Amino acid sequence: MRMKAVRMHGFGDADVLVYEDAPRPEASAGEVLVRVHAAGVNPADWQSRWGGDELLAPATLPLIPGWDVSGVVEAVGEGVTAFKVGDAVYGMARFPDWGSTYAEYVTCPTSDLSHKPRHFSHVEAAAIPLVALTAWQALFEAGDLQAGETVLIHAAAGGVGHMAVQLATWKGARVIGTASARNTDYLKGIGVDEVIDYTTTRFDEVLRDVDVVLDTMGGDIADRSFKVLRRGGRLVSIVATPSAELAVQYGVQTADILVHRDADQLAEITTLCEAEYLKATIDSVYPLAQATEAHRKGETNRTRGKLVLKVV
Ligand SMILES: NC(=O)c1ccc[n+]([C@@H]2O[C@H](COP(=O)([O-])OP(=O)(O)OC[C@H]3O[C@@H](n4cnc5c(N)ncnc54)[C@H](OP(=O)(O)O)[C@@H]3O)[C@@H](O)[C@H]2O)c1
């Protein structure tokens, strides 16, 4: 059987994404076949498209990109009891192996999925898993963020940032976020207590005694983040390994993480979505056939919230 999918026959710029016919996968034991309704778009999608990402599993071309999915169970593999045909599900497929969600159908281990938050559309649900799991693991696993603490979130209006803002607010932390001025009102609306416009203000000149920094940028921003942390504070990066020398100099604990699949965390995220503590801001929606345009938009690094491909 065939399906429509976006495939890469090589690595490179957004033009390597081709909307075409591809074989429809079949669910193995422990997997479900999902009729994809929407696929979330993440920077990892274009960073892996560039090629040479040693964090990911080796690639066999042609390959279908994408990890975030929301859809409906079309068939179940042997031994599957967690879901049945017709269930609405969402999740992050197979990461850091290739997830292949930019397609009409995808197979996925049941442990990568949760029931879709009840009142969410598929577009809203597909925007959640990778960024919410990343923010959860950065703030709560690596950062050990506690109620009453202060957290600085870089790129607070981005995919990971806007999830982190909402999770930190839910936890009872005080939230400071960096963004350009056009995102100030937006960020205050989702729970940021103090917005720092990075185009006019150097955050390390106005902040001190922060408990946790979530670094989504790396480089100079990571290095300057040490200065704003209290001694014993925590710097968690999702983009690079923080400087060991600066960690010693400032008496700061550091961690760098790669998001991992976690069924229990996804279930908790689903509960927070249903309780209206967590929702995705949708910057733009593109038809699956326009994945190239979605990547071009994402690569401008100006996304507010998330980009999503609508399949059905
Ligand atoms: N380690 C992991 O497991 C993991 C998981 C997820 C993501 N990541 C990585 O984390 C990074 C961020 O991901 P994302 O999905 O959040 O990206 P994104 O949604 O594409 O980020 C876009 C946002 O970045 C903001 N921004 C750009 N330059 C900035 C600056 N100098 N200071 C503050 N904000 C700035 C923009 O705000 P303005 O428009 O206001 O400038 C925009 O809202 C990516 O490199 C991604 O690959 C890693």
PDBQT file of the ligand as one rigid body, heavy atoms in Angstrom, charges set to zero:
ROOT
HETATM    1  N1  LIG A 401      18.562  18.992  23.583  1.00  0.00    +0.000 N 
HETATM    2  C1  LIG A 401      17.315  18.736  23.207  1.00  0.00    +0.000 C 
HETATM    3  O1  LIG A 401      16.795  17.654  23.464  1.00  0.00    +0.000 OA
HETATM    4  C2  LIG A 401      16.548  19.794  22.461  1.00  0.00    +0.000 A 
HETATM    5  C3  LIG A 401      15.144  19.677  22.387  1.00  0.00    +0.000 A 
HETATM    6  C4  LIG A 401      14.436  20.685  21.752  1.00  0.00    +0.000 A 
HETATM    7  C5  LIG A 401      15.101  21.760  21.172  1.00  0.00    +0.000 A 
HETATM    8  N2  LIG A 401      16.452  21.798  21.231  1.00  0.00    +0.000 N 
HETATM    9  C6  LIG A 401      17.180  22.936  20.616  1.00  0.00    +0.000 C 
HETATM   10  O2  LIG A 401      16.873  24.109  21.338  1.00  0.00    +0.000 OA
HETATM   11  C7  LIG A 401      16.883  25.227  20.476  1.00  0.00    +0.000 C 
HETATM   12  C8  LIG A 401      15.575  25.996  20.647  1.00  0.00    +0.000 C 
HETATM   13  O3  LIG A 401      14.501  25.194  20.181  1.00  0.00    +0.000 OA
HETATM   14  P1  LIG A 401      13.043  25.838  19.992  1.00  0.00    +0.000 P 
HETATM   15  O4  LIG A 401      12.144  24.793  19.461  1.00  0.00    +0.000 OA
HETATM   16  O5  LIG A 401      12.621  26.541  21.223  1.00  0.00    +0.000 OA
HETATM   17  O6  LIG A 401      13.391  26.924  18.853  1.00  0.00    +0.000 OA
HETATM   18  P2  LIG A 401      12.455  27.996  18.115  1.00  0.00    +0.000 P 
HETATM   19  O7  LIG A 401      11.032  27.798  18.511  1.00  0.00    +0.000 OA
HETATM   20  O8  LIG A 401      12.774  27.956  16.669  1.00  0.00    +0.000 OA
HETATM   21  O9  LIG A 401      12.992  29.388  18.733  1.00  0.00    +0.000 OA
HETATM   22  C9  LIG A 401      12.517  30.563  18.145  1.00  0.00    +0.000 C 
HETATM   23  C10 LIG A 401      12.549  31.664  19.200  1.00  0.00    +0.000 C 
HETATM   24  O10 LIG A 401      13.899  32.051  19.472  1.00  0.00    +0.000 OA
HETATM   25  C11 LIG A 401      13.856  33.384  19.929  1.00  0.00    +0.000 C 
HETATM   26  N3  LIG A 401      15.176  33.987  19.841  1.00  0.00    +0.000 N 
HETATM   27  C12 LIG A 401      15.987  34.082  18.747  1.00  0.00    +0.000 A 
HETATM   28  N4  LIG A 401      17.153  34.680  19.078  1.00  0.00    +0.000 NA
HETATM   29  C13 LIG A 401      17.085  34.976  20.411  1.00  0.00    +0.000 A 
HETATM   30  C14 LIG A 401      17.972  35.585  21.346  1.00  0.00    +0.000 A 
HETATM   31  N5  LIG A 401      19.176  36.036  20.986  1.00  0.00    +0.000 N 
HETATM   32  N6  LIG A 401      17.565  35.694  22.645  1.00  0.00    +0.000 NA
HETATM   33  C15 LIG A 401      16.354  35.245  23.024  1.00  0.00    +0.000 A 
HETATM   34  N7  LIG A 401      15.446  34.676  22.192  1.00  0.00    +0.000 NA
HETATM   35  C16 LIG A 401      15.825  34.530  20.892  1.00  0.00    +0.000 A 
HETATM   36  C17 LIG A 401      12.828  34.039  19.031  1.00  0.00    +0.000 C 
HETATM   37  O11 LIG A 401      12.245  35.119  19.721  1.00  0.00    +0.000 OA
HETATM   38  P3  LIG A 401      12.214  36.582  19.028  1.00  0.00    +0.000 P 
HETATM   39  O12 LIG A 401      11.432  36.400  17.742  1.00  0.00    +0.000 OA
HETATM   40  O13 LIG A 401      11.562  37.446  20.035  1.00  0.00    +0.000 OA
HETATM   41  O14 LIG A 401      13.650  36.930  18.730  1.00  0.00    +0.000 OA
HETATM   42  C18 LIG A 401      11.816  32.916  18.768  1.00  0.00    +0.000 C 
HETATM   43  O15 LIG A 401      10.658  33.038  19.535  1.00  0.00    +0.000 OA
HETATM   44  C19 LIG A 401      17.110  24.680  19.058  1.00  0.00    +0.000 C 
HETATM   45  O16 LIG A 401      18.471  24.788  18.720  1.00  0.00    +0.000 OA
HETATM   46  C20 LIG A 401      16.738  23.216  19.198  1.00  0.00    +0.000 C 
HETATM   47  O17 LIG A 401      17.378  22.367  18.285  1.00  0.00    +0.000 OA
HETATM   48  C21 LIG A 401      17.199  20.856  21.876  1.00  0.00    +0.000 A 
ENDROOT
TORSDOF 0
